[in-house]
Amino acid sequence: MADMAGSERSSAEDAARAELPEQPGFPPTREYFENRLRKALADADRLEYRMNLGMQCWTFMLRVWQRRSNAHDARVFWNPFRYAAAIVPAVAAGAGGSLVGHVHGTASTVIGWVVLVAGILGAVINAVRPAAEYGVDLVKAAQFEHLYWDVYNYTMAKLPTDPPERIATTLQEFSDRMEKIAALSGAAATTTSS
C-alpha cells in the first residue's frame, strides 16, 4: 500500500516537473520565474495584484543577486593584490635598512633595525586591513545570498496566502535587510562576528 502511494506521488511530481521548463541558468530567467509564480498563485485571490508583487520580488531578487555577485567578485579580484601588498613594504624596509646600515656606527645599526621592524609591521598592518575587507565581502556575499533565497521562498510559499498588509510589511523588511547588508563595513563586520 505504501509503495502504491509512493509511486503515485512520484508520478505526480514527475508530471509537475514536466510542466515547468528546465531552468536554463541561475538566477532564473523572467519566463521561468513567471511560470513558477503562476503555478504558486493558481488558487490565490486577487491574482493580478499578487502576480504584480511576485514580479516585483523577482526584480528585487535580481538586484540582491547582483550585489551578492559584486561582493563575491571583489573578493576574488583583490585577493592577489592583498598578498602582494604584504610583501612590498617588507622589501622596501629591507632595502632602506641596508642603505641606512651602510652609515657607520651604532646609531646607523639602530636606525637600520628600526626601519626594518617598522617596514615589517607596516606589511602586517597592510595585510590585516585588507583581510578585514575580504571578510566583509565574504559576509556580504553570504547575507545577500540568504536574502535572495528568503525572498524567493516567500514569493513562492507565502505570497499566495498572506493578507495584503502583511505583504507590504514583509517586502519592506526585505528592503531594510538589503540596506543593512549593503552598509556593512570592516568595523561593523568585526564587531558583529565577535
N, C-alpha and C positions, 0 to 999 in steps of 0.2 A: 504494500500500500504506500509506504514512504517512497519507494523507488518510482512509483507512478506519479506521485505529487512532484517529486524532484524533476522528472523528465518533462512534466507539463510546464513547470516553472522555467526550466532551461529553454524549452521551445518558445515560451512567451518572451523570454529575454532575447533569444536569437531573432525573433520577429521584430522586436523593438529596435534592436541594433541594425537590422536590415533597412528599416525605415529612415534611419539617420545616415547621411553621407559620412564617409570616412573622414576623420579630422585631418585636414591637409597640412597643418603646421601648428605652431604654438606662438603666441596666443591664438585663439580660434579666429577664423575669418568671420566677417559680419554674417554671411549667409549661414554658416554652421551654427553660430550662436543664436541667430534669429530662429532657426528651425528647432533648436533645443528649447528656446524660450517659449515658442508657440506650443510645444508639447507640454511644457511645465504649466502653462497658463490655460490649458484646454478647458478646464472646469471652473476657471476663476470668474468672478463677477467683474464688471467694468473692464472688460478685456482690452479695449483700446487704450485706456488710461494706464493699465498695468504693463501693456506691451511698450508704450512710450517710455515708462520709467525703466523697464528692463533694458531697453536700448540705450538709455542714458547711463545705466550701470555698465553696459558694455564699453561705452566711450570712456567712462571713468576707469574701468579696468585697464584699458589700453594705456591711459596716462600713467597709472600706477606701475604697469609693467615696464613702460619706458623709463621711469625713474629707477626701477629696480635694475634694469639693464645698464643705465648710466653709472650707478653705484658699483655694479659688478665690473664693468669695463674700465672704470677709473682705477680700480684696484689692480687689475691685470696690466694696464698700460704703465702705471707708475712704479710697479714693483722693481724692475731693473734699475731705474733711476734712484730708488730708495737705497739699494745696496751700493751703488756706485757713490752716492753721496756720503756714505760712511767711510769710504776709502780715501777720497780726495783730501780731507783735512789732515789725516794722518800722514800722507805722503808729503803734503805741504809743510807740516810741522817738522817732519824729519829733515827735509831739505833746509828749512830755516834754522833748525837746531844745529845742523852740521856747519852752516855758514857762520853762525854766531860762535860755534865751538872753535873755529879757527882763530878767534881772538884769544890771546894767551892770558893765562892766569886763572885763579879760582873763580872770579866773577863771571868770566866767559863760560865756564863749565856750568855754573849755577844757572845762568841765563839760558844756555842750551837745553838743560834739563827742564827748566820751567816752560820753555816754548814747546818742547816735545810733549810734555804732560798736558799742557793746555790744548795742543792740537789733538791729542788722543781723546781728551774729554769733549772737545768740540765734535769729534767724529761720533762719539757715543750719543751726545745730545742730538746731533743731526740724524742719527739712525733711529733713535727712540721717538722723536717728534713725528716723523712721517709714519712710524709704526702705529701711532695713535690714530692718525687719519686713515691708515689702512684698516684698522679695527673699526672705525666709524663707518667706512664704506661697507665692510662686511656686515655690520649690524643693520645698516640701512637696507642693503640688498635683501637680507633675511626678513626684515619687518615689512618691506614693500611686498615681497612675495606672499607673506602671511596675509596682508591686507587684500591682495589680489584674490586669493582663494576665499577669504571671508566674504568679499563682495560677490564672487561667483556663486558660492554656496547659498548666500542669502537670496540672490536673484532666482535661482532655480528651486529653492526649497521653501522660503518664507514669503517671497513677494506675492505668490498666488493667493495667499490667505490673510496676510497682515492687513489690518484696517489702515485706511489712508493716513491717519495721523501718526501711526507707528512707522509707516514707510518713510515719511518726511523726517522723523527723528533719527531713524537708522541711517538714512543717506547723509544727514548732517554729521552723525558720529563718524561715518567713513571719511568724510571730507576733513573733519578735525584730526582724525588719526593720520591722514596723509600729510597734513600741515605739520604735525608734531614730528613725524619721521623726517620730513624734509629739513626741519630746523635742527636736527641733531648735529652736534659738533664734537670735536675731540674732548672738550671738558665735560659735556653732557654725557657722552658715551662712557667715559671712565668713571663718572660718579654713579651712573645707573648700574654699571656692572659690578661695582664694589660693594 
